[in-house]
């Protein structure tokens, strides 16, 4: 089975002005004449770390990695509570991907996305199918309110004590309502102590509901208060608005992906994002192949990374 490739450094990088006062950080790596590919990170708000580069054969791919609005190295940064998030929506991110493609002179490219990045990848491909050569998506999600309700409330059936602590992080009057909305309000509180406590409580729950596969370790990024604040502000912003997507749109409009080859990779132990979403997507998209990994959970561990590399290797020679 394929292993991850050595880490390569960017050959170019910059800040693209995408409008609305937003500057998006981007970088390119690999072979300038290789197959173009764009990486869509998760979160929303996790940023595109260097580990994403190791999925690709740098001799055969030209990779574009970028930090979505408000996170990573993009500015203004969502960790600042005064930063307005009204121009940070799924439509804005899709437009940013297109601006980056045009900026780099790419006609069509492969899209790699994980978790939230898989939802964004589907939305982008359905909006601009002529610009997508292939899709490789893992830890597949579709941005539905049903999925959000599962993560923020129904997953309490799996982790009851941990969920009770998560629920009790919001005022009693909000505990039976939309928890993403309640946390978003806490993250906008004028008291820094309230904001930081809410961010920590949210990230503790995030670390819990992905901890279903053997060998899981807490995410060290949550130890960084800047990362923690940006991530939680962006996740709650998107989730309280249903990811800015009509309910069920990405599954309902999967037919728009006809003719685009895809690989969907999902862990059977991914209780955070149950595999029925990936399965339903594969039923509606005949050009996609679904692989369920018995030992994998949410993320790239337990054999998932190797399957991502193998899928990208398979597409590397396809133009």
N, C-alpha and C positions, 0 to 999 in steps of 0.2 A: 504494500500500500504506500502511496506517496507520502512524503514527509514535507513539513513546511520548509520554505526556501530561506536562505540566509537573508538577514536584514540588509537592505540597500538604502542609501541616503538619497534624498531628493536631488534631482538635477536642476530643478527650477521651482520657485515658489513665489507667492505674491499675495496681495490683498485686492480683491476685485470689488469695486463699488457697484452694488446691486440695487441701489436706490434706497429710499426711506431712511437715509443716514446709516445704512448697514455696510460694513466692509467684511467680506467673506475671505477667510484664509484658505489658500489652495496650494497644492504641491503636486509635481509630477515626478515619477520614478520609472526606472526600467529602460527599455529599448525605445528610443524616440521613433523608430520605424515599426514598433511592435503593434500588436492588436490593442486598440484602445479599450479601456475599462474604467468605470467610475465606481467608487466605493461610497455607500450610504450607511453611515453608522447608526447605532441605536440610541436609545434614550426615551424620548427625545432629550438631547442635551449632553450625551456622553463624550462628544468630540471624536475625532478620527486619529487614534493613536498609531504609533509606528508599527505595532504588531500586524495591522491590516496588510502591510506591504508583503509580509512573509507568506501570504496565501498564493501569490503570483510568481510564476517563472519570470524573473526580470529580463531574461534574454528574449522572451517571446511576447511580453506585454508592455504596453505603455499605460501606466496606472495614473489616474487622477484621484487624489484624496483631498477632501475638504471638510472643514468644520462648519456645520450648519449654523444658521443665524443664532447669535447670542451665546455660543459655547466654544470651548477650546480656545483657539487663537483669534476667532472672529470677534468683531467689535460692533456696537457696544455690548458689553458682557452682561448676561442675565444675572450674574451674582450680585450686581448692584441693584438694590431694591427700587431705585428710581428709574431704572430702564423700562421703558414702555414696551410691552409685548404685543401690542395690537397689530403690528406689521410682521408678526412671526406666526404664520399659519402654513398649512400644507400647500395651499396655492402659491404662497410666496416661495416656499422651498422648491417646488417644481419649477417655478420661473428661474430661480437661482441656478438650478442644474442646467437649464437650457442656456443661460447666459455664460456659464462656465464652458459648456460645450462649444458655443460659438467663439468665445474668447480664445480657446485652444485650437480652433480650426478642425474640430472632429466632426465627421459626418454621422457615423453610427458607432455605438459602443456597447460593450457588455456591461450589465449592471449587477453588482454584487451588493447585497444588503442583508442585514440581520436584525431580527426583532422589530423595533420601530422602523429600522431601515428597510425591512422587507415590505412593510406597508407603504412607505414612501416610494420604494422601487416599483411596486405594483401601480400606485397612483400615477407616477411619472410615465411608466410604460403604456398605461391605458390612455393617457393624454397625448403622448408622442410616440406611438408604436413604430413609426418609420425611423425613429432615431435609436432604437434598441435592437441590437443584434442577437443577444441572448440574456437570460436572467438566471442568476444563481442566488437563491434565497435560503437562509437557514434560520432556525428558531422563528418560524413563520407566524406572522400576525396580520390581521386585516383591519385594525383600528376601529373595531366595532364597540358600541356601548355595552354589548353583551360581554365582550372580553374584559372591558374595563371594570364592569360590575363583578365579574369573576375574580379579578385580581384584588380589588379593593374591599370586597365583602364576602363572596362565596368561598374564597380560599380559606376563610376562617374555619371551615369544616375540616381542613387538613392540618392547620396550625392554630388551634383554638386559643391557646394562651398568648401566643405572639400576636395574633390578630386582635385580641382584646386590648392589649397594650397599644396597638396601632389605633384602634377605634377610640380609645380613651385619651389619645393625644389631642382630640378636638373637644370643644365645649360640649357639655351634655345635650344641649338643644340641637346640636348638629350630628349626633351619633347615629341617628336613624336615616339620615339623608345622604346626599352625594358627598362622599368622603374626600374625593379629589377636590371638589369645590371648597369644602371646609378647610382643607390644608392650604389651598391657594390663598384663602383669606388670611390664615395665620402667617403665611410667608410674606404677606403685604403689611403686617402689623407694624406700627411705628416703633415698637419696642424691639431692639435687636435680640434680646434674650428670647422673646417669643418666637421670632423668626428662626433663630438657630436651633431652638428646641424642636420646632416643627420639622426642620430639614433633617435633623438627626433621627427623629422618630420615623419619618418617611423612609429614610435610607436603611434603617434597621429592618423595616418590613420588606423593602426591596431585597435585602440580603437573605431574608428568611424564605420568601416564596420562590426563589430560584435554587434553594438548597435541597434539591431532591435527588441529585445524582451522587454517587460515591466520590469522596475526595474533595467535596466543595469546601472552599475557603472564603472567608469574608472578603469583599472587594476592598483592596487597600485605598482605592481612589476616594472612598467615602470618609477617609481620615482627613482629607483636605477640605477645610471649610468653604473655600471658594468653589471648588468642584461641586461640593454637596449642595450649596445654595443655588448655583446655576442649574444643576440637574433637576432639583426638586421644583424650582420655579417653572422650568420648561415642561416637565412631565405633567405637573398638575394643570398648567395652562392648556396643554393639548388635551388631556383627558377630560377636563371639565367641559370642553367644547366638542367632545366626541371625535377628537382628532381632526376636526374641521372637515369631516366627510359625511355625506348622507349615509344613514345607517345601512350597512350591507352593500355599499356601492362596489367595493373592490371584488367581492365574490359575484355580485349580480352582473358586473360588466367584464367578467373574465374573458368573455368571447372576443373582446377587443385585442386580446393577446394572440389570436390565431395566427399561426405562421412564425411565432417567436419561440425558439426552443428554450426550455427552462428546466432547471433542476431544483427541486424543493427538498430540503434536508431538515429533518425534525427528529428530536429525541423522544422516545416513548416515555421517558421519565420527566419530560418537560410539563410538569403540572401547572407551572406559571402560565404557560400558553398551551393548552391542550391540543393534541394533534388533530382534532376534528377540523380545525380551520385549514390546515395544510391539506388534509384529505379532501375536503369539499372543494378547495381551489383546484386540486388535481382533477377532480371529476368534471369541472367546468372548463378546464384548459387542456385540451387533448395533446398539445405539444409539450406538456410538462411531464417530467418523471419524478415521482415521489419516492424518497428513500426514508424509511423510519429506522432509526438507530436504537437498538434495544438498551444500550448502557448509557445513552446520552441524556442530559437534561437541557436546560436553557443555556445557550452559549456555545463556546467552541471546544469544550472539554470532552473527554471520554470518547475519542474517535471522531468527533464532529470536524475538527480542523482538517484531519486527513482526508475526509470525504469532500470538504470544500476544495482543497487543493486538487484532488482527483478530478472533480467536475470542471474546474478551471483549466486543468491540463487537457482535458478532453476537448474543450472549446478553443484552445490556443491556436490551432491551425486553421480554424474556420473563419472565413472572411465573408 
